[in-house]
């Protein structure tokens, strides 16, 4: 058993801001959650996936909502409200009642500035360990877009609750229905809610989880904080076994908030080349001079001039940025090659019609080595 220390907070947030690939929640929100826990002397226990007993009950989940809508709320008010009425805790108790068993461990759905800290505070309040890992090794906009799906773990049952305490339990073999119902619910009430899903055994977890991503975020964060801003893109590319795709200015933006998702198309220009990024909450696909260069679940990370991860909601015209691409964890790539995983993570889900191809191959075809 390990612990995340209070001194790790800043590093965790900086690392999660980059691993979150444009989504996963806002820095301010995550910091508010963790600093509130510090004031209340809560502890964050972390367990390596390999140490989780095979017969344990593990679940996943997190906050559900439009990243743009979440940014428009008062973080302090939400965190204070959670001391009396915490949606994620409420919905986790519903899962325990539904399954008729106490939950032993919680694994984050994704890595991000909100959806990692919110699981940390949940586990602290429940006095259970959080698994050092997640379902993606990055963030994703839809509930079925996970390594779990591609490794045979059933998404349902999925209880979900909104800010007005409306509760629905979805139990279906349709992998898209849970997310669609969840988006319908939250768009009716406050643009925010919480869910709980992917009940699994410890044995299943070990085969499907992307391991050690929480400690990875902390390590990356420390490297960033100890580097000069101009060196950070190279630090991140090396750490992620990735490649700097372009360094340039955001020349134009197209965006809309639709059905609980934040859609955006960003064009980055360096005077010679243009990169177009397709965004559905997260950075999902990049074209380099019209040629596809990276497709979800491989990673697209955008850094500011200050060497910090840029949320998709913060990407605006005129901003100077560096775009880095990197391979997804091999376990997630295995999942997207699985017949069900291929459907779950299809580019059609973010408005494209492109088959997944590893970014190494895509870049090599364009003469870019990674």
Protein Blocks (a to p, Z undefined) as FASTA:
>chain_A
ZZddfklmmmmmmmmmmmnnopapafklmmmmmmmmmmnopacddddfklpcfkbccded
dddddfklmmmpcfklmmmmmmmocfklmmmmmmmmmnopacfbdcdfbdcfklmmmmmm
mmmmnopacdeddfkopacfbfklcfklmnopafbdcddddfkopacddddfbfklmmmm
mmmmmmmnooiacddehiacfklmmmmmcghklmmmmmmmmmmmmpcfklmmmmmmmmno
pacfbgcddfbdcdddeehiacddddddehjaccddddehiafbdceehiafbdcfbdcd
dddfkopacdfklpcghiacddddddddfklmmmmmpmklmmmmgcklnopacdcddfkl
mmmmnopaZZ
